[in-house]
Amino acid sequence: MHNKLIQFHDNVLDSEYCKKLFKDSIDIFTSDKEVWSSNYFWEGPMTADMFPWFIRSYGQEESKNIINKLHQKGIIADPSLEYNVMNYIGTRLSYIPWHYDHVFSDGITIYLNDYWPEDWGGVFLYKDIFESNMVKGYIPKFNTAIKNSQYIDGKGIWHHVSPIAIISKCPRSTIQIFPKKRENKFA
């Protein structure tokens, strides 16, 4: 049985636009601009000892552009709803512990790195809801979105990002999108 709560969508943004967003994230990350926060404000199982993730919110115009492009692809049903659209940067040894996004009804991750070999880690892992001892994974792929619909019988889909390897040559950059209100659904 296929897990419909985890969906994978290829080529969600124009390729050149996706490359621009990646370049922008790395340029800002390696500059002296003070636009980043970190994962230290996260709660629950997300407070485990871990290397930091760097987080910045996209501006209103860029956020709207990204949301509209996902709406055109059928990934987001209502672009008029309010969304948090953020850029996450993970560096060597960063990971995200097993969790479910209990305060959000849905989440979308878009991978921005145009090169990410499997040996670099940072793999998205999730527990199959139909086989409790089965874990599935997805190696980050450029311009691919993972849509994670959280709730089934009041329970979330447990997921995790494996540690980024010490040998990685570049930070792992993604777009993260969550509805601002718990009851919002993407599609």
Beta strands, then each sheet from edge to edge (+ up, - down):
strand 1: 6-9
strand 2: 37-38
strand 3: 53-57
strand 4: 83-90
strand 5: 96-99
strand 6: 106-111
strand 7: 124-127
strand 8: 135-138
strand 9: 145-149
strand 10: 159-161
strand 11: 172-179
sheet 1: 1+ 9- 6+ 11- 4+ 3- 2+
sheet 2: 5+ 10- 7+ 8-
end
